[in-house]
């Protein structure tokens, strides 16, 4: 195994964990918005934060030549790690 492969695989694993957390945060934000538990300012801040995170994830995936599908690890009999979303995985 060469250094570049190890680095790319490590980045893939880290980005997968970050993507999983991003999706969980997004779902939680949607639930809170639907229950009217957030102020408009909080909704705006969460929306901007999620957009910036998505942009940074895209930049890092491009830097390491990873597609969104590369972050959805196959857990064998348990299926894929991330839920399949239209246009993503």
Secondary structure, 3 states (H helix, E strand, C coil): CCHHHHHHHHHHHHHHHHHHHHHHHHHHHHHHHHCCCCCHHHHHHHHHHHHHHHHHHHHHHHHCCCCHHHHCCECHHHCECCCCCCCCC
